[in-house]
Amino acid sequence: MAEYGKKKQIPVGIDDFERLVEGNYYFADKSLLIKELLDSGAVVTLIPRPRRFGKTLNLSMLRYFFEKSEGSRGHLFKGLKLEQYPDCMKHQGQYPVIWLTFKDVKTDEWEVCYEKTCKVIGSEFKRHFDVISRSLSELEVQHVQKIIAGTASRALYENALLDLSLYLERTYKTRVMIFIDEYDAPIHAGYLKGYYNEVVSFMRGFMGAGLKGNSALNFSVLTGILRVAKESIFSGMNNLEVCSLVRKNYDDKFGFLEDEVAAMLSYFGLENQQDEVRAWYNGYQSGSFKVYNPWSIINLVKNGGELQAYWVNTSDNALIKDLLRKSSIRMKEELEIIIKGGKVTKPLQENIVMPDLDANDEVVWIFLLFCGYLTFENYRLEGRTRMAELSVPNEEVMQVYETSFKNWFESSVNRGEFQRMLENLVAGQPESFKKNFERFSLTTLSYFDIQGDQPELFYHALVLGMLASLSNSYDVRSNRESGYGRYDVVFIPKDHSKPGIVLEFKAVDLDKKETLEIAAKKALKQIEDNKYETELRALGLKKILKLGIAFLGKESLVLIG
């Protein structure tokens, strides 16, 4: 038991509710999640939230609240908000519970994924075996023993959720609760590693049998990051209620609220940092609330208030990097807006068909939103379509974007050449920049598979790479006219003693008999026509570097204004 009166511990990585309470760890009271679930009347509730937003801990709390056990667990809820509701408290310890978590089922091959999934299922059968064995037939005992041993047929594993429900109901004479944490973790891995169809096929059978038309089911809660499309997993499941980030259901139960963060910072003596903490970690819209990433706040406190990007996962960032590489020109344009603090308006659908990420930018935007890389505002109905403005929620996530863009571009090119080129640029050394850029583009354009006079992919990749690399020292503004082969970028130094930079890109128009030199001169003229020099000098900049850059196939020419 916790030593009350003693300073509470910081719960880094603690997602077991019993351990949290009895170990005297600090936590935000989310116990009214239980009341909201009981009041909802939904048979199956799916609550998708970004990673590290408290999903596992909340499901663990549900398990310890509802599950029948040899000893009482009522003490775990003493003093929590739920205690004010006797009608809810009477459900404590009254039901058999099936508890599964697939959060660690992330493998490179389907065979290993299937083996680990079966092991998770087998472990839950083993947990209940001593109790249910008394009410099983001889054949049922054999089936259960095979499931536990990992030697059962696929058919038995696909029916396992239903069968265990029926066994528990028969034993306890009451219907069961089913809690499944991170149901989609194997599906994400399957998409990344090439066995998506296999894992979806298994999960469809497993979930369908256990959650659709299961007479032994009282209610079930599932968590994950995404709602994988009904056609993929939840086919025919009419009893499913999805409560995503855009819904008001449970909108204050995952993630830390403003007052919860203020209380935690005060408790650990960091109240003076609240404004900085808000800028770094707040900003996720959840229904009608703005919430903080709990993982980040807990680690911030653990590290004495040091501001840094704690919400980092290399595998997730690898997926983001892959999506960036495959994205269309239009999406790259809009990503520039996003990482400069702007917003893009997009249609929002709540379900994801993972293979569509390869071909459909709109699906990628939804994926980025529900994975926590974007947030939304002004969610509304326009005609028959739900729309919202998407933006980066905070400084921490912005750093993830900048790192991803920078690493993505630098992994596509000669990193040393790119860095030398940028150093020439910001040092105000146009001749060196010209020499390095023309050599750099000749080799780099090959990677972007540039054909003819349409090097737009390179424009966008280059600008995203520059944005990410120079964001700490320059404000970057861009102006483009899609389809006309032009693209200008203005770099405004935060230190006004450094040079301002204007780049204008142009593709050579062969239909107009242009040459590289003619196009580069047109680019310089465009800089003058836009009067960038006047605008930059008005900001107090003494030195301005103006460069017109023309492309013809894999050749480029830089002219200095």
Steps between C-alpha positions, in 0.01 A plus 500: 500500500601861439655695784255789522653834583822402325602692184353329197723340240508598132331224295727468195394186312250387766183386324365248754232670710549288812874562500440871442273536803676264738844627401404856599550639150360836396211469254212699356164362613320369191264272693188669357581314180324210672184701562493626142533145367223370726273789401565458128328164462728412206578131459837550327690828532812578298705795631787585263765737636863578411773291661601590856165660581413275795304228317665202670472654848131582451419148381696362792283714729186353341630150557576559869163665552271245338683171548396241757803404709583304812584815695316831484644771280263767622784673686656595165210740438483651846499878478460510122226697324304184421435441872240777488275275289366202700309366198831461321692365799259208535651358178844476658631143498186348352604361160739258338742695279693407187804727477721496190772737389661481157730799550814287479393294199719681247715271288662482157325181382142375507597160641661663805210745535251212497705309757516800734129573455417141589727527805310809623173309461644190666624699799148628570359146482773388743409785740142371518562126463484392864160665540334404171637144483238379750220580255664377179436177315790267431519620138490863608786440744704350216429804281595743776821311575598518133431874495718548808776281356498683167407188302135571422366536148439842347126437523528454878700823535255694285214377722699543823346833605148364462583166664669655805200733541263204502717302745521796740127570482426133568734500801402834657132504394539855373602658173859610439687822436756496216780761498744498207792742505679615182299269278657654188870472594541177298315663210743795491791257501332296226467806280863599551642150457280365221256263671202735533252267330594205719469686831174671401353166397581347840382801699173513306423142599620541860320830568189407308445177692559661840327835460219446248194314628680365808222416748755477784620859452396773744706772333840547345750785465777505242780751464743564218636781291264469204160377408597249234222502242189299574552303183839388629434403863154591628292372210135465598560617856194721548554524878827697465524858626813684387612793718794660320674830569233697313219370725399638839466154656786441746669819376644585844596142597814455286778760515557753777275804535634848575412485870647150533831617357498813719442285809781259408749777424413668831534174693852448364604865531492590130206742497714783360543309174132468412504738200798325343351159574175605333681607182699178487246232592142633489284555193343163422129548439297223661130559448434830675827498702861590435722232654866435567696189412527316838823322408672831431380663822603204716847492342531878526440477874736203531772710335448801724318713245740457208316585177569248225322265261412203721230368267733317265470154350738400224263251333215751480734764366622250239142470378463878489823525302372241253170684458683828437713341232195362319279807535386702202622845398180653637549335838861618517377854433250468785759348731704818456201696625468264797861521617494878477215504751216525249180298450353292221131419459424133443205258497501272805388142498549288809597169348826406330573244232875468549593408139337827387788687667710417194265663254273749672628821663169555679550173688853608596363821656252297708777263601722789615209646700402186686862402564554834678718674240226756431207647685171643373265790554169624358368148442178548305266360238521648151233347285547130563868521594659555839779757475761646737814713504813299576819636658800395709392492867815616677877552499578139584317364196645776282844371594397151388396641162817701457716202593303273265521744208867563556588132535281406204661753268853441625461125459400564136803710414866543582467630853841666507436683173161617620642636825787677322252656260287629788808636676593693182147636482467628857857636501417719200746325264309493168786382277569199721127427523470517119783253450377254764134526404554429130707191584255396775191524280660297222541200730190555714247538219573139406356384832176692443465347153458835329378481141519777238434848634286411802727500807220599742565197721852622555381855575273374774746253645776762504281765661374257767860402572601866529200582717591225743873575502475878538188535715695592814677795338270612218134574442419349163230625265409339171279594209420265217273475201435133440521393138712793384836358603585786734573506868647778709624481855601779740721433803482772766780465760396527863836671549469802272876534470494193276396517132142470383461244221264487203492193272291478186475165321391467138474210260619569147204535260619323186181590315609864526855416386639585844851415614628457854635854490172651377301317771747600774480865390120477511532366853707801605248733336224330699687586821514864395133503394398366841701776668648264756807718547282795607311283748817349646676835535193631684576233761845649550699248295819648357607212277266316264597201288288461183531182292315395187515124447396332176462129420509305177480129560778423745697815424467822696635852481527751784517871421582750772302824517 
